[in-house]
């Protein structure tokens, strides 16, 4: 099974929208560094397990003397983050074509919406704990499948299929 999930990525929320976007910085996998639009190297600065990201920065002296600083950052130096699983996110983004997203919406999202609003009637589980939640979702999925088969096959054909 290959997941087709659109990657939700944040935009540059610093400044007034005129600063360089993250896409202007190019990652070099061999050296684990970024190259900025002014062709300067941003090296690995810190790892944030909470954010699941690695932060890269150029030296403050280099950023301070850069001619493109006003287009890059309004701080001492520019920080660029890279998700720990950036490669997987990029592969998912490549697979998330408009055609695949239309197919996903029509086949996958309908059952989840039906389960959430029609069967549960409330977006929370009634049973507590992992075992209770698994039981509740299994029952809800079975009810959804039976209702779907009833709509597709009709009552007589479904009854014949269940009894045989």
N, C-alpha and C positions, 0 to 999 in steps of 0.2 A: 504494500500500500504506500503510495506516495502522497504526502499532504500538499494541498494547494491552498496556502494561507497567505493573504496579502500582509506584507510587513508594514506595521504602523511605525513610522519614524517621525521624530519631532523635527521641526525646522529650527533655524537659528533664531532664538528668542531674545538674543542680546542686541542692544542698540535699536535703531529705527528701521531695520530691514535692509539697510544698505551695506551691511558688512558681508564679507565673503561667507558663502555657505560652506558647509562641511564637504560638499562634493568637489570644491575647488582644491582640496588637499588630497594628495595621492599617497596611498599606502604602499610601502615596499615590504613584502612578506619576508624576504631574505634577511634584511637588516632590522626588521620590526621597528620601522620609523615611518613618519609621514614627511612629505615634501610639500611646503607651502607654495602659494602662487609666486612669491619672491624667490623661489628655489632654495629656501633655507630648510634645514633639517629639524624636525620636531622629534625628540627622543622620548622614550617611555619614562613617565614621571611617577605614576602611582597606579595601583590596582585597587579597584573598589568592588569587593565581593557583593556588597549590598546592591549596587547598581548593575552588577555583572558587566563592568566596563573597565577598560584600561585607558588612562589619560596620558596624552602626549603633549609636550610643550617645548617651545624653543627657549633658549636662554633669554632672560629679560634684557640683557645688553643688546642682543641681536634684534629683538623686537623693537626696542627703543630707537635703534638707529635705522630701522627699515623705512624705506620710502612709501611702502604700501600700508603702513601701520594704521592710518585713519580708515582704510577700507577693510581692515582685518579685525581690529579689536579696539575697545576703548579702555582697556585695562593695561597693566604692565606687560603682559604677555598673552599670547593666544593659547588656549587649551583646546585640544581636539580629542573627542572620546571615540573609542572603538569597542563595540560590544564583544564580549568573550567568544560568542558564537557568530561573529560577523559573516564568516564564509557560508554557514548554513542559512542565515538570513538572506544573503544575496542569491543563493540558489533558489530559495523559496520565492523571492521576488521575480526571478526569471521565469519560474513556472506559473506565476499568477498572471496569466494573460487574460485579456477581457473575455475571451471565449470560455476559458476555464472558470472564471469567476461567475459567468452567467450560468454555466452548468452546475457549479457548486451551489449557487443560490437556489436553483430549481430542485436540486435533489437532496441537499443536506440541510438547508436551513428550514425548510417546511416542517420536517419531523421535530426539530428542536423547538420551533415556535409552537407547534401543536402540543408537544409535551409540556412546555412551560406554562401555556395559558389555558389550554382546553382541558387537559387531563389533571394537572396539578391545581389549576385555578389560582395558584399563588406561586410566586417564584422561589419558594423555599421548600426544603424537604420537611416533612412532618416527623419522620423518624430521626433519631439522633445517632451519631456514631457512623463509622465507615460501613459496617455491616447493614445497619438500617438504611443508609442512603443507597447502598448497592441493591438491596431488596426493593426499595421503592422505585428506583430507576428501572430495574428489571421488569417489575409489574407494569409500570407506565409504558415501557417500550413494547411489551406484549399486547397491552390494550391498544396502543397506536397501530401495531401491525394487524391486529384483528379488525379494527375499524377500517383500515386501509384496504384489507382484503375484501371486506364486506362491500365497500364502495366500488372496488374494481370488478369483483366477480359477481356480486349480487348474492342475495340470501340463499337461494336454492343451490347454486353451484358451490358456494362456500360450505354449506351443510354437507353436500355430497362429498366434497374434498376432505372435510374433517372426519366423516364417518368411514371413509375407505382406507 
